[in-house]
């Protein structure tokens, strides 16, 4: 399925803003992304297997909060990174 990658993570995907990945759940999709692009998962998921506070994952424009959320091959996944600072 198609996965949109945010600009801060493009260094992992050789500057590709859209990549392909597979998985029956969001967790499996992120594991597949990490196999294809080593280190990218850790930038999105913390040591407790939770989505990092500054990251957002959307499936078909709906925000995902659980990594166990099921996926279909036709789904579109968008990963966003929130901006912070002051």
MIKOLFI-851571 format. One line per 2 residues: number of its first residue (from 1); their letters; for each residue x, y, z of N, C-alpha, C. Coordinates in steps of 0.001 Angstrom, whole numbers, plus 524288, in hexadecimal, padded with zeros to 5 digits. Atoms other than C-alpha are relative to their C-alpha. Example, Ala and Ser with C-alpha at 12.3 -4.5 7.8 and 13.67 -1.06 7.14 Angstrom:
REM residues 2
1 = as = 8037A/7FB5A/80000/8300C/7EE6C/81E78/80384/804B0/80000  7FCCC/7FB5A/7FFC4/83566/7FBDC/81BE4/7FCFE/80442/802DA
END
This chain:
REM residues 86
1 = xx = 80341/7FB68/80000/80000/80000/80000/8036F/804DA/80000  7FD12/7FB1F/80043/80421/80E17/7FE4F/80063/8027C/80562
3 = xx = 7FF07/7FD6C/7FB05/80A2C/81505/809E7/80293/8053D/7FEE0  7FDC2/7FACA/80087/80C9B/823AD/80A1F/803A3/80100/8049B
5 = xx = 7FBEB/7FF2F/7FC10/8190B/82742/81181/800CC/805D9/800CE  7FF2B/7FA67/7FF1F/81AFF/8348F/81813/805A1/8019D/7FEBB
7 = xx = 7FAF4/7FDE3/8018D/82659/83D2E/8141A/80469/7FEAE/803D3  7FBA8/80135/7FC6C/82E46/83B00/820AB/801FA/7FA5E/7FFBE
9 = xx = 7FE62/80579/8004F/82ECF/82C4C/81DCD/801D2/7FE64/7FA8C  7FE8D/8014E/80560/8324E/82D08/80F62/80599/7FE08/7FF82
11 = xx = 7FA98/801F8/8003F/8409B/82A6A/81258/80027/7FA07/80076  8004A/805B4/7FF84/83C80/81C6D/815A1/7FE40/7FD74/7FAEB
13 = xx = 80259/80246/804B2/8355D/81A66/808A9/802A0/801E8/7FAFF  7FD22/7FE02/80487/83FA0/82009/7FF8A/7FCF6/80465/7FD5E
15 = xx = 802DC/7FB52/801A1/8374F/82C6C/7FE94/7FACF/7FED9/7FD3C  80510/8014E/8024F/82B0F/82536/7F9F1/7FBA3/80165/803D5
17 = xx = 80445/7FE53/7FC9D/81ED8/82BB1/7FF8C/7FB82/7FC1C/80018  803F4/8041D/80015/81662/8200D/7FBE1/802BD/7FAD9/7FEE5
19 = xx = 7FD8E/80522/80085/81A7F/811EF/7FD95/7FBD3/7FBC4/80062  8037C/80483/7FF88/81454/80478/7FD36/801A2/7FCD4/804CB
21 = xx = 7FEFE/80378/7FB94/81318/7FBA5/80920/7FB50/7FC63/80091  8041C/803E6/7FF40/80B19/7EFCA/80D37/7FF2D/7FF04/805C7
23 = xx = 80133/80189/7FAA6/8045B/7EB95/819A8/7FA29/7FF84/800C4  80588/800C0/7FEC7/7F775/7E6B3/81EF2/7FE28/803B1/80445
25 = xx = 8012A/7FC29/7FBEF/7F839/7F093/82A21/803DC/8047C/7FF74  7FC50/7FB95/8000F/7FEBD/7FDB4/82C4C/80547/7FE33/8021F
27 = xx = 7FB10/801F0/7FDC9/808FF/7F6C7/834B6/8031B/7FCF5/7FBEE  7FD56/80309/80406/80C28/7ED4F/829AD/801F0/80382/7FB91
29 = xx = 7FE67/7FC50/80409/80C9F/7F868/81FDB/804FA/802DD/801A3  7FB5F/7FD3C/7FE19/8166C/7FFD6/8284F/804B5/7FC65/8004C
31 = xx = 7FBB9/803D2/7FFF5/81E8F/7F381/829FB/80217/7FF35/7FA7D  7FE57/80091/8056A/81EC4/7F1E1/81B34/802FC/804DB/7FE37
33 = xx = 7FD2A/7FB35/80150/822AD/80016/8197E/8057D/7FFE5/8024F  7FAED/80020/7FD69/82DAB/7FDF5/82338/803B1/7FC1E/7FD64
35 = xx = 7FCAE/803B6/802E2/83291/7F232/81B97/801FB/80273/7FAF9  7FE8C/7FD79/804EB/83296/7FA1D/80F18/80377/804CC/800E7
37 = xx = 7FD4B/7FB1D/7FEC1/837BD/8068C/8158C/801B4/7FFD8/805B8  7FE55/800E0/7FA94/83F67/802D2/821D3/80051/80506/8033D
39 = xx = 7FFD9/7FBB6/7FC44/83D81/80BBF/82D74/7FB47/8038C/7FFE3  80464/7FC61/8007F/83122/8128C/828CA/7FBD7/7FF12/80437
41 = xx = 80409/80139/7FC19/82813/80B88/83265/80122/8029D/8052E  7FE92/7FDB5/7FAF1/82F92/8105F/83E47/7FEDC/805DD/8002A
43 = xx = 80137/7FA67/8002F/82D2F/81E64/839E0/7FA2F/800F3/800EC  805A5/7FF71/7FF6F/81E76/81BD3/83AA0/7FDD2/7FD5E/804DD
45 = xx = 801FD/8034B/7FBC0/81CE2/811AE/84575/8040A/7FFDF/80462  7FC5B/7FFEA/7FB9B/822C9/8125F/85319/80122/7FA8C/80225
47 = xx = 7FE56/804F5/7FDBA/82895/807C0/85BB9/7FB80/7FCEF/80272  8049D/8029B/7FDD0/81B12/804A1/86163/7FC2B/7FE5F/7FBB7
49 = xx = 8033E/80154/8047E/815AD/801CB/853B9/7FB48/8039D/7FF77  8041C/7FC13/8009C/80D9E/80E4B/853B6/801B1/803F3/7FBE4
51 = xx = 7FED4/7FBEC/803D1/80CB2/81891/8491D/80227/804B3/802F4  7FD94/7FB82/7FD65/815B6/823B4/84CEC/7FC4B/804A9/7FFDE
53 = xx = 803B6/7FBA1/7FF96/80E6C/82FFF/85155/80015/803C7/7FB60  7FF9C/7FC3F/8044E/81357/8382C/845E9/7FEC8/7FD96/7FAA7
55 = xx = 80136/802AF/804EB/80F71/82E1E/83B9C/7FA20/7FF0A/7FF92  80579/80141/80119/8022D/82C15/83556/7FFE2/7FC27/7FB79
57 = xx = 800B6/803D4/80429/7FE1E/82070/82D2C/7FA39/80002/7FE8A  80558/7FFE4/801FF/7F1FA/8211B/824A5/7FF49/7FB92/7FC18
59 = xx = 80189/803EB/803D9/7EB41/8163C/81D30/7FAF5/801FD/7FD8D  80488/7FDDB/802CE/7E1F4/81B3F/812D4/7FDF0/804F2/802A1
61 = xx = 8011A/7FADC/7FDA1/7E273/828A7/8196E/7FDB6/7FFB5/8057C  801DA/800A8/7FA9E/7DE7B/8232F/826B8/804AE/7FEE1/8037C
63 = xx = 7FB76/800B3/7FC9E/7E844/82476/831C8/7FFCF/7FABD/802CB  7FF67/80512/7FD72/7ED27/81792/83734/802B6/800D6/8053D
65 = xx = 7FD94/7FF9A/7FADA/7F02F/81665/8459F/8020F/7FABA/801E8  7FE7C/8054E/7FE7C/7F209/807A0/84685/802F5/7FD5B/7FB9C
67 = xx = 7FCDB/802AE/803EC/7FC96/7FFFC/83F73/7FD66/7FAFD/7FE14  802B9/804CE/80187/7F37B/7F435/83EE4/7FBBB/800FE/7FBF5
69 = xx = 8042C/7FED1/803C1/7EA4D/7FB37/83581/800E1/7FCED/7FAF8  7FF82/80318/804CB/7E7AB/7F232/829E5/80076/80378/7FB27
71 = xx = 7FF58/7FD47/804F5/7EB72/7F660/81C23/7FE3A/7FC8B/7FB80  80135/802A7/804E7/7E6D4/7F2CA/80E82/803F0/801EB/7FBF0
73 = xx = 7FC32/7FE99/80411/7EF6B/7F300/80265/7FE9A/80523/7FD4D  801B6/7FB33/8029B/7E75D/7FE57/7FD07/80072/804DF/8036C
75 = xx = 7FF96/7FB8B/7FC74/7E9A4/8070F/808FB/80477/80396/7FE79  7FBD1/7FC32/8009B/7F199/8136C/8081F/801B2/801B1/8056B
77 = xx = 7FDD4/7FEAE/7FAE1/7FA81/8162A/8139A/80335/804F2/7FF72  7FD23/7FB18/7FFFA/7FF9F/8239D/816A7/8027E/800A7/80559
79 = xx = 7FD26/7FF0F/7FB2A/809F9/8263E/820D1/80165/805BE/80020  7FEE0/7FA6E/7FF63/80B35/83415/825E2/80328/800D4/804F3
81 = xx = 7FD0D/7FE90/7FB53/8146F/83A69/82F75/7FE3A/80563/801A0  801CC/7FAF8/7FDF2/80F26/84540/83802/804B4/803A0/800C2
83 = xx = 7FBF9/7FC10/7FF16/81703/851B9/838E3/7FF85/801ED/80590  80019/7FDE8/7FAAF/81AD3/85702/8461B/8041D/8043C/80065
85 = xx = 7FC3A/7FBCC/7FF2D/8227A/8623F/84B7C/7FD2D/804D3/801F3  80293/7FB62/7FDE4/81FFC/86FCC/85007/80241/804F4/7FE3C
END
